Amino acid sequence: MTHHPSPLQRILTLLSLIALASAAGTGTAMAKNRELIKNGSFSSGLANWTTLASDGGVVGSFTAAAVGAAAPRSGEATPLNPAGGTLYALADQNNRSYQVLAQSFRVPRTAKRVILTYQMFAHSQAATVLNPALFDIVGVNQQARVDLLKGASPLTATSGFARVLYNRGADAVASPTPPPFLSYRFNLSRNVKAGRTYKIRFLAAATEEVMNVGVDNVSVKAR
Ligand SMILES: [Ca+2]
């Protein structure tokens, strides 16, 4: 004799299947959310990061700095950051120069959504001058800048960006107290292509006065 499930049993079976499917869906989405940046918290100093500086970094560089401590070269104050742990990356100088901090990442072939987040403060001791020749330190050039570079672009690229992320010069100008770390979030899904490589590049250009650029908690998540 064939057993026919009652209408109630059918509904219960259907509900449990829906529950299983939604649980599996959630699990899959979480598993696919991949972090593409290494040592984004700078807890391992500048490991996994590339730095570049004019004069080979003699008068200025990005260094792994203690959160809240005075900047190592200029002695300028820097902001506290409750989310910053003990270390972050800081550009500091004591003469006209530029400093670059960058990391490459490859967007997975299956990626449909790519989200960039980071924390940064940009504190200029002089009025900012947005020189389009970003690495010109002979002329007047006083700015913080963040770009998403295409993988083939050199670290010193001045055009052809995948996306410009910060180009307003600084958060605060000639103020004794440093501005706070700000949190940034960019949906890069339309700026990047699956399977391609990109670089996030932070730049400090300082020809007039000190330009402190602090960076922490850099993350690129893809799923
Ligand atoms: Ca940190």
Residues whose N, C-alpha, C, O or C-beta is under 5 A from the ligand:
A	BS01	CA	S41 F42 S43 G84 G85 T86 L87 Y88 D216
